[in-house]
């Protein structure tokens, strides 16, 4: 085999798999999303902010399985440990504050749509936490974002800026949001990176 042919074969092996004709192109990490977050407390106070969600890579199956198993066997305390021990896979930025993403997952939820779920290793904001009769903040040690995005890069979703995750529900977990209602993520757009 000639050196020229060997080099060509090596280059072909390094290229991503070719897409079949007529098959849609599905975006994946690394990718960045910008969302407009709208929060409302039960007393009518409202706030809005831009949120940037940057995902370097999606969590490996082994890391997701470790967190799921920790939740099932040891509950929320074990899940917290597993989340904080997981490798960083991205960041969420609100203003000048950055939060580390320790769990990120994408799932096809339609022919041209994905559902993306993200968990940070600490809470971002306690909506309603400044009220005189606010509930205690203890135990709300994560933040959870979930949004749908179409393949054109547009979508919407919700965020629990301070959350607990408990075993149960049809998906195997239930999110306990500190806020009275989830923060709405509207006008989400995927940035070209």
C-alpha positions as CSV (number, residue, x, y, z in Angstrom):
1,X,0.0,0.0,0.0
2,X,1.4,3.4,-0.9
3,X,2.0,6.2,1.6
4,X,-0.6,8.3,-0.3
5,X,-3.3,5.6,-0.1
6,X,-2.5,5.0,3.7
7,X,-2.8,8.7,4.3
8,X,-6.2,8.8,2.5
9,X,-7.5,5.9,4.5
10,X,-6.5,7.5,7.8
11,X,-8.2,10.7,6.8
12,X,-11.4,8.9,5.9
13,X,-11.4,7.1,9.2
14,X,-11.2,10.4,11.1
15,X,-14.2,12.0,9.2
16,X,-17.6,11.8,10.8
17,X,-20.0,9.2,9.3
18,X,-21.6,10.4,6.1
19,X,-25.2,11.3,6.2
20,X,-27.5,9.2,4.0
21,X,-29.3,11.2,1.3
22,X,-32.7,12.6,2.5
23,X,-31.8,12.1,6.1
24,X,-32.2,15.2,8.2
25,X,-29.1,16.7,9.9
26,X,-29.5,16.5,13.7
27,X,-27.5,19.1,15.7
28,X,-25.5,18.0,18.7
29,X,-22.9,19.3,21.2
30,X,-21.0,21.5,21.4
31,X,-23.8,23.9,21.2
32,X,-25.0,27.1,22.9
33,X,-28.6,28.3,23.5
34,X,-29.9,31.7,24.6
35,X,-33.2,31.9,26.4
36,X,-35.3,34.7,27.8
37,X,-36.2,33.6,31.4
38,X,-39.4,35.0,32.9
39,X,-40.0,34.4,36.6
40,X,-43.2,35.4,38.6
41,X,-43.7,34.9,42.3
42,X,-47.0,34.3,44.0
43,X,-47.2,37.9,45.2
44,X,-47.0,39.1,41.6
45,X,-43.4,40.2,41.5
46,X,-41.8,39.5,38.1
47,X,-38.3,39.4,36.7
48,X,-36.8,38.7,33.3
49,X,-33.2,37.8,32.3
50,X,-31.2,36.3,29.5
51,X,-29.7,32.9,30.1
52,X,-26.9,31.3,28.1
53,X,-26.7,27.5,28.2
54,X,-23.5,26.1,26.7
55,X,-23.1,22.4,26.4
56,X,-19.6,21.1,25.6
57,X,-20.8,17.5,25.5
58,X,-23.7,15.5,26.6
59,X,-23.3,13.2,29.6
60,X,-22.0,9.7,28.9
61,X,-24.5,6.9,29.6
62,X,-22.2,5.6,32.4
63,X,-22.4,9.0,34.2
64,X,-26.2,9.2,33.8
65,X,-26.6,5.6,35.0
66,X,-24.5,6.4,38.0
67,X,-26.7,9.3,39.0
68,X,-29.9,7.4,38.3
69,X,-28.7,4.5,40.4
70,X,-27.6,6.8,43.2
71,X,-31.1,8.4,43.3
72,X,-32.8,5.0,43.4
73,X,-30.6,3.5,46.1
74,X,-29.6,6.4,48.2
75,X,-32.2,9.1,47.5
76,X,-31.5,12.8,47.1
77,X,-28.3,12.9,49.3
78,X,-26.7,10.2,47.1
79,X,-27.8,11.9,44.0
80,X,-26.2,15.2,45.1
81,X,-22.8,13.4,45.6
82,X,-23.1,11.7,42.2
83,X,-23.9,15.0,40.5
84,X,-21.1,16.9,42.2
85,X,-18.6,14.0,41.3
86,X,-19.6,14.0,37.7
87,X,-17.5,15.7,35.1
88,X,-18.4,19.2,34.0
89,X,-20.2,19.1,30.6
90,X,-21.0,22.8,30.2
91,X,-22.1,26.0,31.8
92,X,-25.2,28.1,32.4
93,X,-24.6,31.9,32.5
94,X,-26.9,34.5,34.0
95,X,-25.5,38.0,33.9
96,X,-21.9,37.6,35.3
97,X,-22.7,34.4,37.2
98,X,-21.7,31.0,35.8
99,X,-23.0,27.7,37.0
100,X,-21.5,24.3,36.1
101,X,-23.6,21.7,34.3
102,X,-22.9,18.2,35.6
103,X,-25.7,16.4,33.7
104,X,-26.9,17.1,30.2
105,X,-29.1,14.9,28.1
106,X,-30.7,15.2,24.7
107,X,-33.5,12.9,23.4
108,X,-35.3,13.0,20.1
109,X,-38.9,13.9,20.9
110,X,-40.2,14.1,17.4
111,X,-39.0,14.0,13.8
112,X,-37.6,17.5,14.0
113,X,-37.4,18.2,17.7
114,X,-35.2,17.3,20.8
115,X,-35.8,17.6,24.5
116,X,-32.7,18.8,26.4
117,X,-32.4,18.4,30.1
118,X,-29.6,20.1,32.2
119,X,-28.7,19.8,35.9
120,X,-26.3,22.2,37.6
121,X,-24.4,21.4,40.8
122,X,-25.8,24.3,42.8
123,X,-29.0,26.4,42.8
124,X,-29.1,29.7,40.8
125,X,-31.9,31.7,42.4
126,X,-34.6,31.3,45.0
127,X,-37.7,32.8,43.4
128,X,-39.8,34.1,46.4
129,X,-37.0,33.5,48.8
130,X,-36.8,37.1,49.9
131,X,-40.4,37.1,51.1
132,X,-41.0,37.6,54.9
133,X,-42.7,34.2,55.1
134,X,-40.5,32.4,52.6
135,X,-40.0,28.7,53.0
136,X,-36.5,27.5,54.1
137,X,-33.9,27.1,51.4
138,X,-32.2,24.1,52.9
139,X,-32.2,21.0,50.6
140,X,-32.7,22.9,47.3
141,X,-29.2,22.4,46.1
142,X,-29.5,21.9,42.4
143,X,-31.0,23.7,39.4
144,X,-32.8,21.9,36.5
145,X,-33.6,23.2,33.0
146,X,-35.6,21.4,30.4
147,X,-36.5,22.6,27.0
148,X,-37.7,21.5,23.6
149,X,-35.7,22.7,20.6
150,X,-36.5,22.1,17.0
151,X,-33.8,21.3,14.4
152,X,-34.0,24.8,13.1
153,X,-32.8,25.9,16.6
154,X,-35.9,27.5,18.2
155,X,-37.7,26.4,21.3
156,X,-39.1,26.9,24.8
157,X,-39.0,25.3,28.2
158,X,-38.9,25.7,32.0
159,X,-36.3,26.0,34.7
160,X,-36.4,25.2,38.4
161,X,-33.6,27.6,39.6
162,X,-33.5,25.9,43.0
163,X,-34.6,22.3,43.1
164,X,-34.6,18.9,44.9
165,X,-34.9,15.7,42.9
166,X,-36.8,12.8,44.4
167,X,-37.4,9.2,43.3
168,X,-40.9,8.6,41.8
169,X,-43.1,9.6,39.0
170,X,-43.3,8.0,35.5
171,X,-39.7,8.9,34.6
172,X,-38.3,7.6,37.9
173,X,-37.8,11.1,39.4
174,X,-39.9,14.1,40.5
175,X,-38.5,17.7,40.6
176,X,-39.4,19.7,43.7
177,X,-39.1,23.3,42.7
178,X,-38.5,26.0,45.4
179,X,-40.5,28.5,43.4
180,X,-44.3,28.3,43.4
181,X,-44.2,27.9,39.6
182,X,-41.4,27.1,37.2
183,X,-39.5,29.9,35.5
184,X,-40.5,30.0,31.8
185,X,-37.8,29.8,29.2
186,X,-39.1,31.5,26.1
187,X,-37.7,32.5,22.8
188,X,-34.8,29.9,23.1
189,X,-32.5,30.0,20.1
190,X,-29.5,27.8,19.2
191,X,-26.4,29.8,18.5
192,X,-24.1,28.8,15.7
193,X,-20.7,27.9,17.4
